Amino acid sequence: MRVAASDAERDKVVELYKLYGPAIRRRCLRLLGDKEAGNDATQEVFIRLLGNVAKLETREMAIRWMYRVSVNHCLHLIRNRLRRSCEPMTAAAEPRTSGAIDFVADRQLAQKVLSRFDARTRGVVVGVYVGGMEHAEVGKLLGISRTSVQRTLRRFSINSRKYLHRTHELEAEADPGSAAGPVRRSG
């Protein structure tokens, strides 16, 4: 009897793949920025779905699960990529900078800021700012309201600015001769 259930589960996954595979692939591609990585991530989502499809009673539950898993999986891949990129690079491997923008430093700073927040906040921030998703779309994916997404982004913005300001002040205190100099407060 389990064989029949397994065939039914497999058929359900095939149906879900036909319906939502392209959307999941686009989401992964948008988050990862690489076609092959997006395809691999999509495949991983549906492989995981095979093991969990029996728990997902409705199509709506399956859709939410696939979107959540795809974002979480992509975030995991991005985190791993960022960790690996923190290793010192040789001069030949360093990316070129554009003006005063140091892409490696910016990426490391973004990773440091995001690491200070919970997984849900990171999911909202990456979905909106990196993935270019609409607030309602992120909310549906994470199972929260559009208003909760807006509040989460507002809290992220306020708290990340406070963190960056404190970090800048500490760096200025540690290196008073730096170009930035000490932060002066009016008042």
Rosetta blueprint (number, residue, H / E / L):
1 M L
2 R H
3 V H
4 A H
5 A H
6 S H
7 D H
8 A H
9 E H
10 R H
11 D H
12 K H
13 V H
14 V H
15 E H
16 L H
17 Y H
18 K H
19 L H
20 Y H
21 G H
22 P H
23 A H
24 I H
25 R H
26 R H
27 R H
28 C H
29 L H
30 R H
31 L H
32 L H
33 G L
34 D L
35 K H
36 E H
37 A H
38 G H
39 N H
40 D H
41 A H
42 T H
43 Q H
44 E H
45 V H
46 F H
47 I H
48 R H
49 L H
50 L H
51 G H
52 N H
53 V H
54 A H
55 K H
56 L L
57 E L
58 T L
59 R H
60 E H
61 M H
62 A H
63 I H
64 R H
65 W H
66 M H
67 Y H
68 R H
69 V H
70 S H
71 V H
72 N H
73 H H
74 C H
75 L H
76 H H
77 L H
78 I H
79 R H
80 N H
81 R H
82 L H
83 R H
84 R H
85 S H
86 C L
87 E L
88 P L
89 M L
90 T L
91 A L
92 A L
93 A L
94 E L
95 P L
96 R L
97 T L
98 S E
99 G L
100 A L
101 I E
102 D L
103 F H
104 V H
105 A H
106 D H
107 R H
108 Q H
109 L H
110 A H
111 Q H
112 K H
113 V H
114 L H
115 S L
116 R L
117 F L
118 D L
119 A H
120 R H
121 T H
122 R H
123 G H
124 V H
125 V H
126 V H
127 G H
128 V H
129 Y H
130 V H
131 G L
132 G L
133 M L
134 E L
135 H H
136 A H
137 E H
138 V H
139 G H
140 K H
141 L H
142 L H
143 G L
144 I L
145 S L
146 R H
147 T H
148 S H
149 V H
150 Q H
151 R H
152 T H
153 L H
154 R H
155 R H
156 F H
157 S H
158 I H
159 N H
160 S H
161 R H
162 K H
163 Y H
164 L H
165 H H
166 R H
167 T H
168 H H
169 E H
170 L H
171 E H
172 A H
173 E H
174 A H
175 D L
176 P L
177 G L
178 S L
179 A L
180 A L
181 G L
182 P L
183 V L
184 R L
185 R L
186 S L
187 G L
